[in-house]
Amino acid sequence: MTMASEVIETQEMIIPAFEKHEESGRKLAIICSKGNLDMAYPGLILGNAALGEGVEVHMFFTFWGFEMITKGRMEHLKFVPVGNPATHMPQALMPMPGMTAMATKMMKKSIADLDVPEVPEFLDLITASGGHLWACQMSADMNHVTIDDLYDGVEGIINAGAFIELTEGAQVIFI
């Protein structure tokens, strides 16, 4: 019988490297379908981290994820605490007037305190690092949005099939 301490001692430690790497031949497809503040950052952070590791990154913004790339909206994403048990506050208080504004302000301050950029600046970082941003054709049509309404780094408005072709062989993350 092996003791747990013996198993731990024999495992090799994995230590992440944070220096910039050359192209790895890997590809990551991140589908951003949510437009609230707390759902915008996971895709942005993962995309940025992958670019830092030399991974080719394609981000596809669909449905409410369009809020992240629409001029005039991308700077005003909200954190809606209603129904979110991770707020660690009584859910009966969440629907009260002003709670979304307060929760959004608190989250933005927490993010800023960590020196994490706001959404538009994060998109700037991703595109400057070679990340590819794509808008969903169906979502654009539904919202009557053109390429001129979107963040300047968006390379095009494409359909789902074109995104699948662009990202053949990629790891896919759906947020």
Protein Blocks (a to p, Z undefined) as FASTA:
>chain_A
ZZfklmmmmpccddddfbdcddehiacddddfbfbfklmmmmmmmmmmmmmnopacdddd
ehjlmmmmgghklmmcccdfehpaklopafklmmpghklmmmmmmmmmmmmmnopacfkl
mmmmmmmnopacdddfklmmmnopafklpcfklnbdcdfklmmmmmgoiacddZZ
